[in-house]
Amino acid sequence: MLLELVVMMAIETDQAAAAVCAKFANYQAKQKGPDADEIELAEMFANGKAVKRDLAAATHFACKADIAAAELWGMLDHLELMRKDGTGEPLDFCQHATSGTGSLRCALRRDEVLRPELAVRYEKVRTRSDQARTALDALRKRADAFVKAESHWLTEQTRGGTIYPSMGVWTLLEGEESFVKKLEQYSRERAPAASAAELEKADAALNAAYRERRSGMEAPEPEHLRDAQREWIAYRDAFITFYVERWRGTAPPDALRREIAAQLTRGRTGELLGDR
């Protein structure tokens, strides 16, 4: 019964979208703008970016775009809201993406914007870390290896699904962003103090989370997780080395190691338990 209801709703959505699109089927846009596909053109005309704002043209190009029915209806509904209130939130296809193809498009779009920004943010930390630069360069290599292994593990869980192609892009980008954020934070401020007992407790919780996550997995997923965890351990050790160099002289080296190790370990435990 539920499946029948979903199918009926999908048919009604298709019919509603077709009725709207029929009104703009023969619309001739005066200006198509720079090299762009239909989705980009719909956004450009809706938002008045590089061309004069024209919601009719935006609707026309949305209707011509090769996208899923739910994505089309989401864009058409958004454009109707823009007509009613005169402005509204800018049209962004990625707010309406539901398909694997749409998700990949948005992942690549996000990657194109964020990756250069992350490179600039990393370089800012590097230029301010003269004493710890050698350790930071080593950490960068370990971080890259961990992010790739973690992305592989997470992506392989979706193999066979429509989201699989975009998952690799998203997880790589999220991993790199997470690393840069941690680097910025712990270059700016020290982690909370941690005793030897607290670090031991954090290690025990991590081991328990790792065992829990592996339980019930089918091959080759346990091997992928194992590889990611090994790379994380090397990454954590490199981060500790950098952190001790960065904050050398502010506390005994052992205290510095404990506090950052405990903080990174707690964070990894949360990731293994699904807290990302």
C-alpha positions as a printed Julia matrix, in Angstrom:
276×3 Matrix{Float64}:
  0.0    0.0     0.0
  2.83   2.37    0.89
  4.63   1.6    -2.38
  1.45   2.29   -4.35
  1.04   5.62   -2.58
  4.63   6.61   -3.37
  4.16   5.68   -7.02
  0.92   7.66   -7.24
  2.56  10.71   -5.66
  5.48  10.45   -8.11
  3.07  10.29  -11.07
  1.15  13.3    -9.8
  4.4   15.21   -9.33
  5.48  14.38  -12.89
  2.14  15.51  -14.25
  2.21  18.74  -12.26
  5.74  19.52  -13.44
  4.8   18.74  -17.04
  1.86  21.15  -16.82
  4.1   23.95  -15.61
  6.79  23.22  -18.17
  4.28  23.19  -21.03
  3.7   26.9   -20.46
  7.39  27.65  -21.05
  8.21  25.03  -23.68
  8.57  27.59  -26.47
 10.1   30.36  -24.4
 13.05  31.95  -26.14
 15.63  33.43  -23.81
 17.16  36.59  -25.2
 20.5   35.81  -23.6
 21.89  32.43  -22.65
 24.89  33.81  -20.83
 28.38  32.26  -20.76
 29.09  28.58  -21.27
 26.65  26.89  -18.94
 24.24  23.98  -18.94
 20.53  24.2   -18.28
 20.83  23.91  -14.5
 23.37  26.73  -14.34
 21.29  28.83  -16.72
 18.18  28.32  -14.58
 20.13  29.5   -11.52
 21.65  32.44  -13.4
 18.32  33.77  -14.68
 16.55  33.14  -11.37
 19.22  34.9    -9.34
 20.13  37.61  -11.85
 23.74  36.44  -11.89
 25.63  37.68  -14.99
 22.29  38.15  -16.76
 19.11  40.13  -16.17
 16.8   38.37  -13.72
 14.11  36.5   -15.65
 12.05  33.88  -13.81
 10.34  32.76  -17.01
 13.71  32.0   -18.57
 14.77  30.27  -15.36
 11.69  28.05  -15.52
 12.32  27.31  -19.2
 15.86  26.12  -18.57
 14.89  24.16  -15.45
 12.34  22.29  -17.57
 14.99  21.52  -20.19
 17.51  20.23  -17.64
 18.19  16.5   -17.55
 17.34  15.99  -13.87
 15.15  13.74  -11.75
 11.44  14.55  -11.53
 11.67  15.36   -7.82
 14.57  17.72   -8.5
 12.64  19.43  -11.28
  9.57  19.9    -9.14
 11.69  21.24   -6.3
 13.16  23.87   -8.6
  9.76  24.76  -10.1
  8.23  25.1    -6.65
 11.11  27.32   -5.57
 10.69  29.52   -8.64
  6.98  29.88   -7.9
  7.8   31.08   -4.4
 10.22  33.6    -5.89
  7.43  34.92   -8.12
  5.08  35.31   -5.19
  7.35  37.19   -2.8
  9.34  39.07   -5.41
 12.75  37.96   -4.19
 12.98  34.89   -1.96
 16.01  32.72   -1.35
 18.29  32.32   -4.39
 17.63  29.27   -6.54
 20.2   26.57   -5.81
 19.83  23.21   -7.51
 21.75  21.52   -4.7
 18.96  22.34   -2.25
 16.7   20.12   -4.34
 19.11  17.37   -5.44
 17.73  13.89   -4.72
 19.44  11.66   -7.3
 22.89  10.15   -7.37
 23.74  12.24  -10.42
 22.52  15.38   -8.7
 24.49  14.56   -5.57
 27.66  14.07   -7.61
 27.13  17.39   -9.36
 26.77  19.16   -6.03
 29.74  17.35   -4.53
 31.95  18.45   -7.41
 30.57  21.98   -7.18
 31.38  22.1    -3.47
 34.81  20.62   -4.08
 35.63  23.3    -6.66
 34.8   26.04   -4.16
 36.12  24.58   -0.9
 39.37  22.89   -1.93
 41.2   26.15   -2.83
 39.89  27.72    0.38
 41.25  24.82    2.46
 44.64  25.16    0.76
 44.79  28.84    1.73
 43.75  28.1     5.31
 46.36  25.35    5.63
 49.09  27.62    4.28
 48.19  30.3     6.83
 48.81  27.83    9.65
 52.03  26.68    8.01
 53.46  30.17    7.65
 52.76  30.87   11.33
 54.38  27.63   12.53
 58.06  28.21   11.85
 59.34  26.05   14.7
 56.92  23.23   13.95
 57.0   23.41   10.14
 58.9   20.14    9.63
 56.47  18.33   11.92
 53.54  19.99   10.13
 54.76  18.84    6.72
 54.99  15.28    8.03
 51.52  15.61    9.54
 50.13  16.77    6.19
 51.3   13.53    4.55
 49.8   11.38    7.3
 46.55  13.34    7.17
 46.29  12.82    3.4
 46.85   9.07    3.79
 44.24   8.81    6.54
 41.64  10.87    4.67
 42.03   8.66    1.59
 41.74   5.44    3.61
 38.76   6.75    5.56
 37.06   7.91    2.36
 37.6    4.49    0.8
 36.06   2.73    3.8
 33.04   5.0     3.96
 32.51   5.04    0.2
 32.68   1.27   -0.19
 29.74   0.94    2.19
 27.56   2.54   -0.5
 28.84   0.5    -3.46
 25.96  -0.43   -5.72
 23.86   2.55   -4.65
 23.16   5.66   -6.66
 25.05   7.79   -4.14
 28.27   5.79   -4.58
 29.93   8.07   -7.19
 29.38  11.21   -5.11
 30.27   9.59   -1.78
 33.96   9.51   -2.62
 34.01  13.22   -3.37
 32.03  14.17   -0.27
 34.06  12.02    2.14
 37.4   13.22    0.81
 36.31  16.82    1.09
 34.81  16.37    4.55
 37.96  14.61    5.76
 40.22  17.38    4.48
 38.01  20.07    5.96
 37.96  18.27    9.31
 41.77  18.1     9.32
 42.18  21.79    8.54
 39.67  22.73   11.25
 41.56  20.66   13.85
 44.85  22.12   12.69
 43.53  25.66   13.0
 41.99  25.01   16.4
 45.01  23.37   18.01
 47.45  25.81   16.47
 45.43  28.6    18.09
 44.65  27.02   21.46
 45.69  24.07   23.56
 43.5   21.06   24.14
 42.03  20.54   27.63
 44.46  19.03   30.12
 44.28  15.25   30.49
 45.69  12.92   33.1
 47.25   9.55   32.34
 44.08   7.9    33.64
 41.9   10.01   31.38
 43.99   9.11   28.34
 43.8    5.44   29.27
 40.02   5.73   29.56
 39.82   7.43   26.16
 41.92   4.66   24.6
 39.69   1.99   26.12
 36.56   3.72   24.78
 38.12   3.94   21.31
 39.0    0.24   21.29
 35.46  -0.63   22.37
 33.98   1.57   19.65
 36.25  -0.01   17.05
 35.24  -3.53   18.07
 31.58  -2.53   18.08
 31.81  -1.03   14.62
 33.54  -4.1    13.19
 31.06  -6.55   14.67
 28.57  -7.8    12.12
 30.51  -6.45    9.15
 30.86  -8.59    6.06
 34.09  -8.88    4.08
 35.8   -6.82    2.83
 34.41  -4.0     5.02
 36.32  -5.02    8.19
 39.56  -4.85    6.22
 38.7   -1.38    4.92
 37.95  -0.17    8.44
 41.14  -1.78    9.74
 43.2    0.02    7.1
 41.52   3.34    7.89
 42.13   2.86   11.61
 45.79   2.08   11.08
 46.16   5.25    9.04
 44.35   7.18   11.76
 46.82   5.95   14.39
 49.73   7.16   12.26
 47.91  10.45   11.71
 47.26  10.86   15.44
 50.92  10.24   16.25
 52.01  12.81   13.66
 49.5   15.3    15.06
 50.88  14.76   18.55
 54.42  15.44   17.3
 53.3   18.66   15.62
 51.3   19.76   18.67
 54.2   19.23   21.07
 56.44  21.32   18.81
 53.8   24.02   18.46
 53.28  24.4    22.2
 56.79  23.55   23.38
 57.69  25.49   26.51
 54.1   26.03   27.66
 53.94  22.71   29.56
 56.0   19.52   29.99
 56.08  17.47   26.75
 54.31  14.52   28.42
 51.43  16.76   29.47
 51.15  18.15   25.95
 51.11  14.64   24.48
 48.41  13.45   26.86
 46.06  16.35   26.27
 46.11  16.26   22.47
 46.12  12.45   22.34
 43.07  12.3    24.6
 41.25  14.94   22.57
 41.95  13.3    19.21
 41.09   9.87   20.58
 37.73  11.02   21.91
 36.98  12.59   18.55
 37.81   9.38   16.7
 35.62   7.39   19.05
 32.71   9.65   18.19
 33.39   9.19   14.47
 33.38   5.42   14.76
 30.08   5.59   16.62
 28.57   7.72   13.87
 29.01  11.19   15.36
 30.36  13.12   12.36
